[in-house]
Amino acid sequence: MVIRDYPAERLYTVEEFWDFLELPENQDRKFELINGVIVEAMSPGFQHGVVVLDIGSFMRVFVRQNDLGEVAVEVDHYLPPDKFNTRRPDVEFISKARLGTFDPTQYVPLMPDLAVEVKSPSNTPEELRQKAAYYLQNGVRLVWLVFPDTQTVFVHTPDNPAGKKFGMEDTLDGGDVLPGFTLALKDIFRA
């Protein structure tokens, strides 16, 4: 939903957005800057949190065991020189080679190698497809759009931006982003 209490008569920059995030009344709220408009994400609910944690946990164990980089959740990213957009994937992976290129205590000035978005009740499938397109256009090599309500995942890559659908009996793999990583959907979509 678009925030009405922060004037939308003009477009806001990433720097103005960060100032907005620092306001005391915004400390416990989640926002993204999309095409210069500050957008608040609604609280996603328990199921969303469980699925995000499951995906992140499986990925983190694999990444740590193989010393490949870092897995994180809900980190703000922007891509200079774009001054009007930030993104916050639910789960992400950044390779070890790219970790030393930014200050880990600040907003991340690059997109992750892998971005995972889990649909919450307030998301539309079209919003998630737009996020996947944005990620791919800005250097993300693998995007997973996760739909807990239908127990499906759409995997998007630069070679297949429209995405490939996976169901409950399928297993995802990390492709060339996380070689050797697999994740059975039955392990994240438990009844």
N, C-alpha and C positions, 0 to 999 in steps of 0.2 A: 504494500500500500504506500502511496506517496504521502510524505509527512506534510501536513497542512500548517503546522506551527512554525516551520522554517520557510520563509517566503520563497515561492517558486516562480517569481516574475522573471528570473534570470537563471542562467546556468552557473553552477558552482564548480570550482576547481578542486583538485585533490587536496591542495593546501587548506582551502576553506573548509573542506569536508573534515580534515583532521582536527581543525579548530572546533568544529561542531561536535565531533566525537568526544572532545575533552570537556565539554560542558557537563556540570554535575548531574543535570537531569537526564543525560544520555549515557551515563556510565553502565547501566545494566540493560541497555537496549542494543539491538543489532541492526546495523545499517549497511547499505552499499551505495555507492555513487554510480548511477547508470545514466550515461549520456548527459551528465551535468545535473541530474535530478537526484536528490537524496531520497532513498527508498528504505523503508523499515521492513525488516523481516519479522513476521509474526512468530511467536513461540511455537516450535514445531511439534511438540508432544512426545510422549514416552516412546512410542514405536520408532519414531525417527531417531531418537537418541540411542536406542538399543542397536539399530541397524548401523548407524554411524560408528558406534563404538566397536561393534563386531568387525566391520570392514577395516577400520583403523588398526584394531588389535592384530588381526591376521597379517596385514601388511607390515606393521611395525616389527613383529617377530621376525618375519622373513628378511626385511631390510637390515635389521640389527645383526642377525646371524650372518649375513653376507656382506656387512659393512658397505652398503650401497649408497647411503645418504640418510635422509630423515623423513619421517612421516609425521604430519601434524594435522590438527583439526581447526577449522574456523580462523584462518590467518588471512589478514587483509593483504591483497596484492594490487599493485598498479604497474603500468608499463610505460615509463617515460618514452617519448615525449607526450603521450596521451594524458591530458590534464583533466579529463572529464569522466573517468571510469575507474572504479575499483571492483575487485571481485573477492569473494570469501568462500572458497570451496568448503564443503562439509569435511572432506578428507583430502589430503594431498600428499604427493611424494615429490621431493626435490633430490636430485642425484648429488652424490658426494662432490663431484667435480664442480658443481654450480654453487655449493653451499658457501664457499669462501668469497663469493663475489658481492656479498651484501652484509650489512650490519644486522645480525639476528635479533637485536633488541628493537628494531624499527619495523615499519611497514615494508613489505618485500617488493623491491622495484623490478620484479620479473615474474613471469608466470611459472607455475610448477610444471614438472614433466608429466605428471598424472594428476588429474582433477576428478573428484567424485562428488556428484550432487545427488542427494537423497530427497525425493519428493516429500514435502510436508503438505498437510491439508490446504494450506494457503497458496501453494504453487499450482500453476497450470502446466500441463505438458509443454505448451508453447513457450512459456518462460524458460523452462529447462532446456528446450532445444535452442533457444536464443543464447543461453549461457554456453552451451556446448559449442555453438558456432563462434562465439566470441573467443572462447579458450583456444580453439583450433586456429583461428585467424591470428592469434597472438602468441603462437609458439608451443602451446601444450600439445604433447604428442599422443596422449591417450586420455579420453574422457569417458567416465562411466556415469550414466544417468540411471538411478536406481528408483524403482517404483514398488514400494512395499505393498501397496494395495492390490496390485496385480501379480506380485512376485516375479517381476521381470526386470531386466537390466538391458539398456541399449548402450552398446560400445561404439564410440565415435573415434575415428582416427583421421589424419590428413588424407589418407587414401580412400577413406569411406566416411565422409562427413555426414551422410544421412544416417549412419549408424546401423548396427546389426543387433537384432533382438535375441536375447537369451532368456530361457525359462527355468523353472524350478529344477529340472533334471540336468541342467547344463553346468559347466565349469568355466569360469573366466580365467584368462591367463594374462600375464603382464607384458606379453609381446616383447618387443625390443626395448621397452622402457624398464621393465622388471623381468628380465629373462629368468625362467624357472619358477616364477611365482604362479600359483594356481589358487583359485578360490571357488569352491562348490557353492552354488547358490542355496542349496539346502542348509548350508552352515550359517547363512545370514537370514534366511526366511524360515525361521522355525515356527511351527504352528502354535 
